[in-house]
Each structure stands twice: as structure tokens, then as C-alpha cells.
Amino acid sequence: MDVKFRPPSVVIDPVPARRPRGFAKALRRDVWRAQQSLADNLSTLGADWRNMMRRLRKAHVDYVVLPVGGPLPERAGPRRGFIERRLPLPPDPLSMQHLNYRLSMVADAPNVHGVVFVFRGFSAGAATLQNFRAAVARLRAAGKDAIVYTPYLDLAHYYAATAAARIVAPPGTQFDVLGLYTEVTFLKDALARAGVQADVIQISPYKTAFDRFSRAEMTAEYRAQLDWLLDDQYDTLTADMAAGRGMSQAALRELIDRAPLSAEAAREAGLIDWVAYDDQLAELLGRERAERRQTAATTPAATTVADGARPAPRASLKSWGRARDALLEKPRRHTRRWVGVLAVEGLITMGPSRQPPIELPIPFIGGTTAGEQTLVATLRQLESIDDLAALVLHVDSGGGSALASELIGRQIEQFAAHKPVVIYMGNVAASGGYYVAAPARHIMSQTLTTTGSIGVITAKFSTAGLYEHLSVERVSLERGEHAGLYRDSDPMTGDERAIFQRTIHETYGRFVDVVARGRQLAPEAVDAVGGGRVWTGRQARERGLVDSHGDFLDAIKKAAELAALPTEDVHAISAFNIYPRTSQYTVYPNGSARLAEEAARLLSGEQLRALAGRPLMLLPYELRFG
């Protein structure tokens, strides 16, 4: 069973669609079946013809060269609009969807020996790197060779590289896998000097989202949570890397504690296989294959290519663009019903979803948001599509608005009552991100996904001292006992604290009920693993919050299984990306959290260093608190 993302992807206008009925519905189904049967037959004939011509030309590729780097987003993005195509924007990054497509074609082609991955610098999360490792594992399971050439040997790149059969690094590279490191800055006292006070109400001491603004030091609960996360992450990372290199976990940890190491020292320790430059790979691989033919033995792991070495048979290395037309194809049939893929990515907010053309490092411009208006309308429209067999929701969000999460989660629950919904968790699916996931039929994550954080928190930032420093006089007039509940002029009163406390406890109760109902757990059991506690994907599965581990293709296959779609190898699961239309790019400053982030960046010196030597004035936008 294969997964084929079929163009064109579906672009949803979030307006209700009219459902076909009776005769029209049956006629459409019969016409589709006839069209698909003809298309499958023509596709098979076309593939057979192309394969015959390629065999006649004796088309052969030893290795396909695939550059890999950047953020590695899970899905390919929608086609850029008219204006965006005319702007000097960088090209779309390579997605895991594109990478899996290319690797599946290589896996199916008997006239290709393997793939050389050339690393260009990762900026991806841990779960994304696990997705890459899963893609390489599928390639190797199909009998193909996998080699990684990387000038980077830090933790992220080395973790990804150890999925391959061999690792090649240039002589000047340094093995810089040093372990895991995290640092938290606490700004309570710094904010106080600026006249800002943070009043935080949290459901438990483990809900630490605002601790850096409301506390001057780390709490025991905060430290304990970081400890169990780091312990599990480090154990998973080192176990996977050790297995990839065929050594014990203890031996690898000892080598990590000796790092940094030179490339030669890393080779001698068995951390990498060859020390060579990228333009020496063809000669190196050619010599390896020649030696294998002569000796019928494995190539020694320790091989170094020196400048001026004796010429050897060169392997055929071709880029994807040149190799694609030489690959033999394996035709597959498609079913009428398909799996939809919808994303819940970024900050969960009220209103429409927003997607910038690129992620800009500019304060207050913002990034991707998952808006409840857009997602609720899209889910309602998808319910009316008969050929949609199941839905995979890619959740990659640390949460956001409690109300928006509740509205999206309710709509997912209603959708899941009629058709299977599989949640695939990306790098993070926590707090509101977990709320929307809980009602699904099946939840899948990677072992290094960050999830959980079942809890609620609220904060109010008082700026009375700030305005006093600025000699600004503010006068407020109120009508109604609680009209000034969200004002920032004064710290939180006892009555206000009681109101906020009651609100978050009510919200937390609904959160627990949703998780208990969706995961079929007792509310007490949910509370025991909730209370704001954050888990890795592996820890979450042990506690019943996640059903299985896998990558995005595994999630699509699971959805197809739940929808009773054909699973034979001759069939391909038709998967369509669903892109709700969005009309806004920017996210304007809204709420205390965004202000606090900017204040933290300013007070930590990040912005001050950029503004050194320049006159400082008030920021040119309105700042809102609460």
C-alpha cells in the first residue's frame, strides 16, 4: 500500500457546499468509476511503455543525489498567488511530502542502487527529524542504499544522518554532538524595574507558561518537568543514534562526553564512516562497488580518500531532475474515496486563519495562525463531501485561545462521529493543540513530539509603575462593578483574582472532560497526567494520551485502514492536501503575551544591542495589555 498525494490539491472556500442527491449522486459515482478505470488502464499502459523504452536505452542510475535542509515542513504549501509569484520571495522549502514522493519512486525502481543525501543545514524540530529518519528507514527496507554527506555534525544533523547506512563528512568537520542544553530567563525583577508587574493565575504549578515573567527563579515543579523531558529526549536520541551506528548506548554517550572530536577521530571511533569531500563521492562509491564485486565482502568501515588518489571506477550520481526520467515505474490503482489532510498549525486564535508568504523575523508581523472561523467552516464543508473517506489533522501548535480551541475541538468531535479522524502530531501539540486532538479516533505522534500541557493559565500585566516612570497621568472612569476587570492600570485585586480563578477552573474542567471522553479515561486519571504537565510523545503514549508512534505517511495509512480503503500493494491511497483560503497575512499586537515577549527580548538585551548608538523613543505601535 502506497500513499500518493494527488494534484491538484483541494482549496476550500469556507462556504457550505450543496450535497448531490439521488440520481445525480449515483450518476456522478458511476461516471467517476468509469473515468478512473480508464485512467488507471492508461496509466498502466503509459508506465509499461516508458519502462520498455528505459530498458532499451539501458537507463541506470547508481545513486540519486537529494539535497536536504531547512525546516522540512510536513506538507507542500499551496500554490503561490499571482502577486506572490512576482515578489522576490525565496523558493518554497523542500517538504517531507516531496521527499517521501521522491524516495518512494526510488524504492520502486529496480534500476537505482540508492540515494545520497546532501545535508544543507537543518532548522527542523526533533519530531521532524524523526520523520526524516522514518523516510530513510523505508528506503533501506526496500533494499536501497542510503548515504549521508554532511559538513555538519551537531546533534540535529547527526541524529538525522544515523538513519543512513554510511555517513561521509569533509576533513574539516568537527563532531559537535554535545548533548542537550536548555536555559530559562526569569524577568520578574527586570520587569519590576521597568514598572511592569505580572499577575499570573495557573491551574497548577506545572502550568509554567508565564513563570519567566511572574517569578524571579525556577520553581521545583518547573525544574522537575524540564528534568523528565530532557531525560526522556536524551535517552531517545542517544538510543536511536547508537542503534544507527551499531554500538551500545553507553559507548555513544561516552563518545559524546569526549566531544568535540575531529573528523578523523570521529571516523576512528566509528561515529562516521568516511572522510571525503563531496566531489570525491563518485570515485569513493565506485571503488567500493568494484571491491565488493572482487571480494564479495563488505567494504571496510574506515575509508579515507586522499587528494591525488589513483583513479577508480566512478559511480553514476545524478540529481533528481536528471534521474527522474530514468527511473522504472510501478503503476498502482486508485480508489474513488480519498483521505483529506488538513493542518492546525501555529497559534490557535479566534477569527480567520492567517498565513504569511514567508516567516519574517520582524516583531509583531507574526507567523501562521489557526483561526477558529476558518477551521470550523472548513470542517463543516468537508462533512458534505461523500468521497472524503477519512481526515488526517496535522496538529503542530502549542495552543493559544482556550475558546478557539474549544470551538475547533467541538467541530472535530462532530466530524469524528461520522468519519474517521486521525491526529498526526508534529513537533508540538500541547495545551490547546492537545485539546483539539483529544476527540479524534486515533492520535499518532513521534516519540520526541512535545505534547500534553492539559491545563489553563491566565495573566494580567500591570503597567502602573511604567506610566509613573514616564510621568504619564491616566484617568479611568467606570460604570459597572467589573467594567475595569481587564485594565492594566493597577495590579489584580482579591475580588478580580477570585473571578479569574473561577474562570480557569471551569475551563480546566471542560478540558478534562473532553480528554476523558475522547481518550476513554476517568477524569481523575486525566487530572493525574494533566495539571499543565508536559510530556514527550513516548511518555504520553505510556499515559494513554497517544495511541501510536509513526510519521505522516503512517497516519494516512491508519486513516485509510479505519475507513476500510483497499490496502493491497497494487493500490495507492489518494491523499489530498486541503488548504482553506486565507486573506490576511499579518498578525497585529493583541494581548499581554505578545507584549511580554517583546519586553523580554528588549530587557534581555537582544533589541538593545541592535539599537546601540541610536536614539531610543517609544515604539511606533499601540501596546495592549490583557
PLY file of the C-alpha trace (Angstrom):
ply
format ascii 1.0
element vertex 626
property float x
property float y
property float z
element edge 625
property int vertex1
property int vertex2
end_header
0.00 0.00 0.00
1.44 3.30 -1.12
0.42 6.91 -0.46
0.10 9.27 -3.41
-0.62 12.95 -2.90
-2.64 13.66 -6.00
-2.63 17.06 -7.69
-4.36 19.35 -7.73
-4.67 19.80 -4.01
-8.05 20.85 -2.74
-8.56 24.54 -1.94
-11.58 25.02 0.28
-13.63 28.17 0.27
-15.20 28.04 3.72
-18.82 28.24 2.47
-21.34 25.39 2.68
-21.42 23.10 -0.35
-24.60 21.62 -1.83
-24.77 17.85 -1.47
-25.74 15.88 -4.55
-28.79 13.68 -4.03
-30.49 10.71 -5.58
-29.94 10.21 -9.29
-27.29 12.93 -9.58
-25.24 11.35 -6.80
-25.36 7.87 -8.35
-24.58 9.21 -11.81
-21.55 11.09 -10.54
-20.27 7.96 -8.82
-20.69 5.80 -11.93
-19.04 8.40 -14.17
-16.11 8.66 -11.76
-15.66 4.88 -11.70
-15.58 4.75 -15.50
-13.14 7.65 -15.68
-10.88 6.18 -13.00
-10.85 2.73 -14.60
-9.84 4.29 -17.91
-7.24 6.49 -16.19
-5.73 3.51 -14.32
-5.55 1.47 -17.54
-3.96 4.34 -19.44
-1.54 4.94 -16.54
-0.52 1.28 -16.57
-0.03 1.29 -20.35
1.96 4.52 -20.13
4.18 3.18 -17.35
4.77 -0.08 -19.27
5.73 1.87 -22.42
8.10 4.19 -20.53
9.67 1.25 -18.70
10.22 -0.58 -22.01
11.92 2.44 -23.57
14.12 2.92 -20.50
15.18 -0.74 -20.59
16.02 -0.42 -24.29
18.23 2.58 -23.53
19.68 0.64 -20.56
18.82 3.55 -18.30
20.58 3.13 -14.98
21.43 5.34 -12.04
23.74 4.23 -9.28
22.74 6.97 -6.84
20.21 9.79 -6.83
21.56 12.91 -5.10
18.99 14.70 -2.92
19.92 17.93 -1.09
18.04 18.13 2.23
17.85 21.00 4.69
15.82 23.86 6.09
12.66 23.43 8.17
11.37 20.34 6.28
7.66 21.21 6.61
5.35 18.22 6.62
3.20 19.27 3.66
3.90 21.08 0.45
2.42 24.57 0.63
-0.38 25.79 -1.64
0.49 27.30 -4.97
1.51 30.92 -4.52
-0.83 33.62 -5.71
-0.39 35.99 -8.62
1.27 38.74 -6.55
3.47 36.38 -4.54
4.87 34.78 -7.70
6.09 38.21 -8.78
7.75 39.12 -5.50
11.43 38.31 -4.81
10.47 35.63 -2.27
12.68 32.63 -1.57
11.56 29.32 -3.08
9.36 27.01 -1.06
11.42 24.72 1.17
11.63 21.01 0.47
8.75 19.34 2.30
8.59 15.84 3.73
5.73 15.23 1.30
8.02 15.92 -1.68
10.88 13.96 -0.14
8.69 10.91 0.53
7.38 11.06 -3.04
10.90 11.01 -4.47
12.05 8.25 -2.15
9.00 6.11 -3.00
9.87 6.37 -6.70
13.47 5.35 -5.95
12.24 2.46 -3.78
10.01 1.18 -6.61
12.71 1.45 -9.30
14.90 -1.66 -9.71
17.45 0.26 -11.82
18.60 2.53 -8.96
21.08 1.44 -6.31
20.42 4.10 -3.67
20.32 7.73 -2.56
23.00 10.17 -1.45
21.53 12.77 0.91
23.47 16.02 0.97
22.69 18.00 4.12
22.32 21.75 3.66
21.63 22.77 7.25
18.55 21.81 9.29
16.26 24.15 11.18
13.73 21.42 11.92
12.34 20.15 15.20
13.08 16.78 16.78
9.86 15.13 15.57
10.54 16.35 12.02
13.99 14.77 12.14
12.33 11.53 13.24
10.10 11.79 10.17
13.21 12.05 8.02
14.69 9.01 9.74
11.46 7.08 9.07
11.63 8.00 5.37
15.21 6.74 5.16
14.25 3.55 7.01
11.51 2.82 4.42
14.04 3.36 1.64
16.51 0.93 3.22
13.74 -1.60 3.89
13.08 -1.58 0.13
16.66 -2.77 -0.41
18.17 0.59 -1.38
21.41 2.05 -0.14
21.35 5.34 1.79
24.37 7.58 2.29
24.54 10.95 4.01
27.12 13.57 3.15
27.16 16.29 5.80
29.54 19.12 6.64
27.55 19.50 9.88
27.92 17.07 12.76
25.92 18.72 15.53
23.10 16.90 17.32
20.30 17.61 14.80
22.31 16.69 11.71
23.98 13.67 13.27
20.67 12.35 14.58
19.21 12.52 11.07
22.38 11.11 9.50
22.48 7.98 11.65
19.42 6.66 9.79
21.64 6.08 6.75
23.93 3.13 6.10
27.02 5.32 5.90
27.97 8.86 6.90
30.52 10.92 4.97
31.98 14.20 6.27
34.68 16.52 4.89
38.05 16.64 6.68
37.47 19.99 8.36
34.22 18.91 10.04
34.06 18.61 13.82
31.89 16.14 15.72
29.90 18.56 17.87
27.24 16.34 19.41
27.48 17.67 22.95
24.16 16.62 24.48
21.05 18.63 25.34
21.00 22.13 26.80
18.20 24.47 27.81
18.11 27.81 29.56
15.26 29.82 31.02
15.47 33.54 31.79
13.32 34.88 34.63
12.30 38.51 34.26
10.17 39.37 37.27
12.71 41.72 38.83
13.71 43.24 35.47
10.07 43.93 34.62
9.58 45.46 38.07
12.40 47.93 37.39
10.55 48.93 34.23
7.33 49.36 36.21
5.59 46.24 34.91
4.11 43.59 37.19
2.79 40.22 36.02
-0.10 38.65 37.95
-0.47 35.01 36.88
-3.16 32.51 37.78
-2.43 28.92 36.80
-4.29 25.69 37.28
-1.25 24.03 38.86
2.42 24.80 39.43
3.24 22.73 36.31
1.48 25.21 34.01
4.57 27.39 33.71
3.89 29.38 30.53
4.22 32.75 32.31
6.71 31.81 35.03
9.53 33.72 33.38
7.51 36.92 33.73
5.98 36.35 37.17
8.86 34.69 39.04
12.45 35.56 39.85
13.66 31.95 39.97
12.75 28.45 38.85
10.23 26.50 40.93
10.76 22.89 41.94
7.88 21.81 39.67
9.32 23.69 36.69
12.72 22.05 37.23
11.19 18.60 37.66
9.25 18.95 34.42
12.33 20.04 32.47
14.29 17.17 34.01
11.86 14.44 32.92
11.57 15.95 29.45
15.34 16.24 28.97
15.94 12.77 30.40
13.47 11.14 28.02
14.60 13.15 25.00
18.27 12.40 25.64
17.53 8.72 26.13
15.56 8.53 22.86
18.13 10.48 20.87
21.13 8.52 22.08
19.35 5.17 21.73
18.37 5.92 18.12
21.82 7.20 17.18
23.56 4.25 18.83
21.29 1.77 17.02
22.01 3.53 13.73
25.75 3.21 14.28
25.65 -0.36 15.60
27.10 0.48 19.01
25.82 0.47 22.56
24.07 3.48 24.01
26.62 3.67 26.81
29.52 3.72 24.32
27.89 6.52 22.34
27.27 8.60 25.47
30.91 8.19 26.42
31.96 9.50 23.00
29.54 12.43 23.31
31.14 13.32 26.64
34.54 13.37 24.86
33.32 15.71 22.11
34.18 17.87 20.24
36.16 15.47 18.05
37.88 15.93 14.72
36.51 14.18 11.64
39.38 11.69 11.71
38.85 10.97 15.41
35.12 10.52 14.76
35.90 8.06 11.96
38.30 6.09 14.13
35.64 5.92 16.87
33.04 4.57 14.42
30.87 7.68 14.57
31.20 8.27 10.82
32.39 6.02 8.01
34.35 8.06 5.50
36.22 11.35 5.45
35.96 12.87 1.98
34.79 15.90 0.05
31.52 15.86 -1.88
33.25 15.81 -5.29
35.07 12.60 -4.25
31.86 10.66 -3.59
31.53 9.24 -7.11
35.06 7.85 -7.02
34.66 6.60 -3.47
31.40 4.76 -4.20
32.76 3.40 -7.48
35.79 1.94 -5.72
33.52 0.46 -3.05
31.35 -1.34 -5.61
34.41 -2.59 -7.50
35.91 -4.01 -4.31
32.61 -5.62 -3.41
32.44 -7.37 -6.75
36.02 -8.59 -6.46
35.98 -9.80 -2.90
32.27 -10.50 -2.31
32.84 -8.99 1.11
31.66 -5.89 2.89
33.56 -2.65 2.43
35.71 -1.71 5.42
34.10 0.97 7.51
37.25 3.02 7.78
37.99 4.57 4.38
39.66 7.89 3.66
40.02 9.48 0.24
43.19 11.50 -0.24
43.77 14.12 -2.88
45.54 12.68 -5.90
44.43 9.07 -5.24
44.59 6.58 -8.12
41.52 6.90 -10.41
38.87 4.26 -9.82
35.57 3.33 -11.47
33.18 6.16 -10.80
29.63 5.62 -9.65
26.83 7.34 -11.53
25.48 10.14 -9.33
22.61 12.16 -10.74
20.42 14.92 -9.35
16.70 14.30 -9.03
15.95 16.37 -12.14
18.27 14.23 -14.27
17.46 10.89 -12.63
13.66 11.07 -12.59
13.20 10.24 -16.28
15.43 7.17 -15.93
13.54 5.51 -13.06
11.45 2.42 -13.79
7.90 2.86 -12.54
5.49 0.67 -10.57
1.89 1.51 -11.60
-0.82 1.40 -8.95
-4.59 1.74 -9.00
-6.57 4.47 -7.23
-9.84 4.32 -5.35
-12.74 6.72 -5.67
-12.67 7.65 -2.00
-9.75 9.65 -0.66
-8.10 10.85 2.55
-8.09 14.57 3.27
-5.17 16.27 5.02
-5.86 19.45 6.99
-3.44 21.40 9.17
-3.90 23.01 12.58
-0.60 24.88 12.73
0.63 27.86 14.68
-1.08 29.91 17.36
-4.75 28.97 17.84
-6.78 32.16 17.70
-10.28 33.48 17.31
-11.10 34.77 13.83
-9.70 33.67 10.46
-6.50 31.71 9.89
-3.53 33.72 8.69
-0.54 32.59 6.69
2.40 34.87 5.83
4.10 34.26 2.48
7.30 33.64 4.44
8.16 33.61 8.11
9.60 37.07 8.75
11.84 37.82 11.77
10.07 41.13 12.32
8.40 41.93 15.66
4.60 41.88 15.59
4.35 40.70 11.99
3.65 37.23 13.29
3.54 33.82 11.73
0.99 31.16 10.92
-2.21 31.13 12.98
-5.00 28.57 13.15
-8.20 30.61 13.26
-11.40 29.05 14.59
-13.59 30.73 11.96
-11.63 29.22 9.10
-11.21 25.75 10.58
-14.79 25.35 11.83
-16.22 26.42 8.45
-13.80 24.13 6.59
-14.65 21.11 8.75
-18.38 21.69 8.23
-17.91 21.84 4.48
-15.78 18.70 4.45
-18.61 16.78 6.14
-20.65 17.19 2.95
-18.06 15.58 0.66
-19.11 11.95 0.19
-15.86 10.80 -1.40
-13.87 12.01 1.61
-13.28 8.71 3.41
-11.26 10.00 6.36
-9.44 13.05 7.62
-5.89 13.44 8.90
-5.34 16.55 11.00
-1.73 17.68 11.23
-1.53 19.43 14.60
1.62 21.45 15.16
0.65 24.04 17.76
1.48 24.98 21.30
-2.08 26.19 21.81
-3.49 29.66 22.19
-7.01 30.84 22.90
-9.00 28.49 25.14
-12.28 29.48 23.47
-10.91 28.97 19.96
-9.50 25.56 20.96
-12.88 24.58 22.40
-14.78 25.60 19.25
-12.37 23.79 16.93
-12.30 20.72 19.18
-16.11 20.54 19.24
-16.27 20.62 15.45
-13.64 17.88 15.21
-15.69 15.78 17.64
-18.79 16.22 15.48
-16.83 15.32 12.33
-15.34 12.23 14.01
-18.86 10.97 14.78
-19.40 10.43 11.03
-15.96 9.77 9.52
-12.61 8.62 10.93
-10.31 11.39 12.13
-6.63 10.67 12.75
-4.48 13.23 14.51
-0.87 13.42 13.50
1.14 15.47 15.99
4.08 17.43 14.65
6.90 18.82 16.76
4.46 20.15 19.36
0.79 19.53 20.07
0.27 20.83 23.57
-2.31 22.70 25.62
-4.88 23.96 23.08
-3.09 21.84 20.48
-3.92 18.75 22.55
-7.47 19.98 23.23
-8.32 19.88 19.51
-6.64 16.46 19.17
-8.45 14.70 22.02
-11.78 13.94 20.22
-10.10 12.09 17.30
-10.45 8.37 16.61
-6.68 7.83 16.70
-3.78 10.01 17.85
-0.30 9.42 16.42
2.92 11.19 17.34
6.64 10.76 17.19
8.42 9.73 20.37
10.05 13.18 20.53
6.84 15.17 19.98
6.11 17.60 22.81
2.52 17.20 23.96
0.24 17.27 26.97
0.11 20.50 28.97
-3.52 19.83 29.83
-4.11 22.98 31.83
-5.22 26.60 31.80
-3.40 29.80 32.68
-4.18 33.48 32.60
-2.10 36.56 33.26
-2.62 40.25 33.79
0.21 42.72 33.35
0.04 45.90 35.42
1.83 48.90 33.92
1.11 51.43 36.65
4.78 51.72 37.53
5.78 52.06 33.87
3.50 55.04 33.32
4.65 56.56 36.58
8.26 56.38 35.34
7.16 58.07 32.13
5.26 60.79 34.06
2.05 59.81 32.29
-1.20 60.58 34.09
-4.09 58.25 33.32
-7.65 58.79 34.49
-10.22 55.98 34.14
-13.98 56.26 34.55
-16.08 53.14 35.06
-19.73 52.14 35.00
-20.42 48.64 36.25
-18.82 46.75 39.11
-16.37 44.85 36.90
-16.01 47.25 33.99
-12.28 47.59 34.64
-11.60 43.88 35.07
-9.06 43.78 32.25
-7.48 47.18 32.87
-3.73 47.37 33.17
-3.61 50.45 35.36
-3.46 48.56 38.67
-2.43 45.13 39.95
-5.06 42.42 40.34
-7.35 42.83 43.35
-8.53 39.95 45.55
-12.03 40.00 44.00
-10.54 40.02 40.49
-8.25 37.13 41.37
-11.27 35.12 42.57
-13.06 35.80 39.27
-10.09 34.73 37.17
-9.54 31.68 39.38
-13.15 30.57 38.94
-12.94 31.05 35.17
-9.82 28.96 34.62
-11.12 26.18 36.90
-14.32 26.00 34.83
-12.28 25.92 31.63
-9.97 23.28 33.04
-12.97 21.14 33.98
-14.19 21.25 30.36
-10.68 20.42 29.15
-10.51 17.37 31.42
-13.98 16.22 30.31
-13.06 16.49 26.61
-9.88 14.47 27.11
-11.62 11.90 29.32
-14.37 11.41 26.74
-12.03 11.30 23.76
-9.39 9.06 25.36
-11.91 6.94 27.32
-10.23 7.69 30.61
-11.61 8.57 34.01
-11.48 12.32 34.78
-9.28 11.54 37.77
-6.79 9.76 35.51
-6.71 12.74 33.14
-6.13 15.13 36.04
-3.28 12.94 37.29
-1.38 13.37 33.99
-2.78 16.86 33.35
-2.40 19.86 35.59
-0.21 21.51 32.96
2.34 18.68 32.84
4.22 18.42 29.56
5.29 15.07 28.11
7.28 13.67 25.24
5.34 11.56 22.76
6.77 8.40 24.31
5.72 9.45 27.82
2.29 10.49 26.53
1.70 7.06 25.00
2.61 5.36 28.27
-0.07 7.53 29.94
-2.81 6.90 27.38
-2.70 10.33 25.75
-1.33 8.99 22.44
-2.27 5.77 20.63
0.78 5.04 18.47
4.02 6.39 17.07
4.81 6.96 13.41
5.31 9.55 10.72
2.85 11.35 8.48
2.56 8.53 5.96
1.77 6.12 8.79
-1.04 8.46 9.87
-2.52 8.49 6.35
-2.31 4.70 6.16
-4.03 4.46 9.56
-6.82 6.73 8.34
-7.23 4.56 5.23
-7.39 1.46 7.42
-10.09 2.98 9.64
-12.06 3.99 6.51
-11.79 0.43 5.10
-9.96 1.55 1.96
-8.09 -1.13 -0.07
-4.71 -1.88 1.47
-3.18 -4.16 -1.16
0.17 -3.13 -2.60
-1.38 -2.60 -6.06
-3.47 0.24 -4.65
-2.38 3.75 -3.81
-4.12 5.77 -1.13
-5.27 9.00 -2.73
-4.46 11.84 -0.33
-5.36 15.48 -0.96
-3.97 18.47 0.90
-6.79 20.78 1.94
-5.91 24.47 2.09
-8.60 26.77 3.47
-8.49 30.16 1.81
-6.90 32.91 3.87
-6.92 36.61 3.09
-4.70 38.17 5.74
-1.00 37.78 6.30
-0.15 39.88 9.31
-0.94 39.38 12.96
-1.25 42.62 14.86
-0.26 43.02 18.50
-3.02 41.58 20.62
-2.73 40.55 24.19
-0.31 40.60 27.05
1.66 37.58 25.94
2.90 39.29 22.77
3.84 42.42 24.69
5.61 40.33 27.30
7.61 38.55 24.61
8.77 41.87 23.22
9.53 43.19 26.69
11.58 40.09 27.41
13.56 40.49 24.19
14.18 44.15 24.99
15.18 43.60 28.60
17.41 40.66 27.76
19.45 42.93 25.52
18.53 41.41 22.16
16.92 44.57 20.83
19.18 46.90 22.78
22.22 45.50 21.01
20.54 46.12 17.64
19.69 49.69 18.64
23.04 50.58 20.23
24.11 54.13 19.36
20.65 55.15 18.18
18.21 57.45 20.00
15.50 55.42 21.72
11.89 56.59 21.60
8.54 54.91 22.30
7.73 52.01 19.98
5.62 53.08 16.97
2.54 50.97 17.74
-0.12 50.67 20.38
0.64 48.23 23.19
-2.31 46.36 24.65
-2.36 44.58 27.96
-4.91 41.86 28.63
0 1
1 2
2 3
3 4
4 5
5 6
6 7
7 8
8 9
9 10
10 11
11 12
12 13
13 14
14 15
15 16
16 17
17 18
18 19
19 20
20 21
21 22
22 23
23 24
24 25
25 26
26 27
27 28
28 29
29 30
30 31
31 32
32 33
33 34
34 35
35 36
36 37
37 38
38 39
39 40
40 41
41 42
42 43
43 44
44 45
45 46
46 47
47 48
48 49
49 50
50 51
51 52
52 53
53 54
54 55
55 56
56 57
57 58
58 59
59 60
60 61
61 62
62 63
63 64
64 65
65 66
66 67
67 68
68 69
69 70
70 71
71 72
72 73
73 74
74 75
75 76
76 77
77 78
78 79
79 80
80 81
81 82
82 83
83 84
84 85
85 86
86 87
87 88
88 89
89 90
90 91
91 92
92 93
93 94
94 95
95 96
96 97
97 98
98 99
99 100
100 101
101 102
102 103
103 104
104 105
105 106
106 107
107 108
108 109
109 110
110 111
111 112
112 113
113 114
114 115
115 116
116 117
117 118
118 119
119 120
120 121
121 122
122 123
123 124
124 125
125 126
126 127
127 128
128 129
129 130
130 131
131 132
132 133
133 134
134 135
135 136
136 137
137 138
138 139
139 140
140 141
141 142
142 143
143 144
144 145
145 146
146 147
147 148
148 149
149 150
150 151
151 152
152 153
153 154
154 155
155 156
156 157
157 158
158 159
159 160
160 161
161 162
162 163
163 164
164 165
165 166
166 167
167 168
168 169
169 170
170 171
171 172
172 173
173 174
174 175
175 176
176 177
177 178
178 179
179 180
180 181
181 182
182 183
183 184
184 185
185 186
186 187
187 188
188 189
189 190
190 191
191 192
192 193
193 194
194 195
195 196
196 197
197 198
198 199
199 200
200 201
201 202
202 203
203 204
204 205
205 206
206 207
207 208
208 209
209 210
210 211
211 212
212 213
213 214
214 215
215 216
216 217
217 218
218 219
219 220
220 221
221 222
222 223
223 224
224 225
225 226
226 227
227 228
228 229
229 230
230 231
231 232
232 233
233 234
234 235
235 236
236 237
237 238
238 239
239 240
240 241
241 242
242 243
243 244
244 245
245 246
246 247
247 248
248 249
249 250
250 251
251 252
252 253
253 254
254 255
255 256
256 257
257 258
258 259
259 260
260 261
261 262
262 263
263 264
264 265
265 266
266 267
267 268
268 269
269 270
270 271
271 272
272 273
273 274
274 275
275 276
276 277
277 278
278 279
279 280
280 281
281 282
282 283
283 284
284 285
285 286
286 287
287 288
288 289
289 290
290 291
291 292
292 293
293 294
294 295
295 296
296 297
297 298
298 299
299 300
300 301
301 302
302 303
303 304
304 305
305 306
306 307
307 308
308 309
309 310
310 311
311 312
312 313
313 314
314 315
315 316
316 317
317 318
318 319
319 320
320 321
321 322
322 323
323 324
324 325
325 326
326 327
327 328
328 329
329 330
330 331
331 332
332 333
333 334
334 335
335 336
336 337
337 338
338 339
339 340
340 341
341 342
342 343
343 344
344 345
345 346
346 347
347 348
348 349
349 350
350 351
351 352
352 353
353 354
354 355
355 356
356 357
357 358
358 359
359 360
360 361
361 362
362 363
363 364
364 365
365 366
366 367
367 368
368 369
369 370
370 371
371 372
372 373
373 374
374 375
375 376
376 377
377 378
378 379
379 380
380 381
381 382
382 383
383 384
384 385
385 386
386 387
387 388
388 389
389 390
390 391
391 392
392 393
393 394
394 395
395 396
396 397
397 398
398 399
399 400
400 401
401 402
402 403
403 404
404 405
405 406
406 407
407 408
408 409
409 410
410 411
411 412
412 413
413 414
414 415
415 416
416 417
417 418
418 419
419 420
420 421
421 422
422 423
423 424
424 425
425 426
426 427
427 428
428 429
429 430
430 431
431 432
432 433
433 434
434 435
435 436
436 437
437 438
438 439
439 440
440 441
441 442
442 443
443 444
444 445
445 446
446 447
447 448
448 449
449 450
450 451
451 452
452 453
453 454
454 455
455 456
456 457
457 458
458 459
459 460
460 461
461 462
462 463
463 464
464 465
465 466
466 467
467 468
468 469
469 470
470 471
471 472
472 473
473 474
474 475
475 476
476 477
477 478
478 479
479 480
480 481
481 482
482 483
483 484
484 485
485 486
486 487
487 488
488 489
489 490
490 491
491 492
492 493
493 494
494 495
495 496
496 497
497 498
498 499
499 500
500 501
501 502
502 503
503 504
504 505
505 506
506 507
507 508
508 509
509 510
510 511
511 512
512 513
513 514
514 515
515 516
516 517
517 518
518 519
519 520
520 521
521 522
522 523
523 524
524 525
525 526
526 527
527 528
528 529
529 530
530 531
531 532
532 533
533 534
534 535
535 536
536 537
537 538
538 539
539 540
540 541
541 542
542 543
543 544
544 545
545 546
546 547
547 548
548 549
549 550
550 551
551 552
552 553
553 554
554 555
555 556
556 557
557 558
558 559
559 560
560 561
561 562
562 563
563 564
564 565
565 566
566 567
567 568
568 569
569 570
570 571
571 572
572 573
573 574
574 575
575 576
576 577
577 578
578 579
579 580
580 581
581 582
582 583
583 584
584 585
585 586
586 587
587 588
588 589
589 590
590 591
591 592
592 593
593 594
594 595
595 596
596 597
597 598
598 599
599 600
600 601
601 602
602 603
603 604
604 605
605 606
606 607
607 608
608 609
609 610
610 611
611 612
612 613
613 614
614 615
615 616
616 617
617 618
618 619
619 620
620 621
621 622
622 623
623 624
624 625
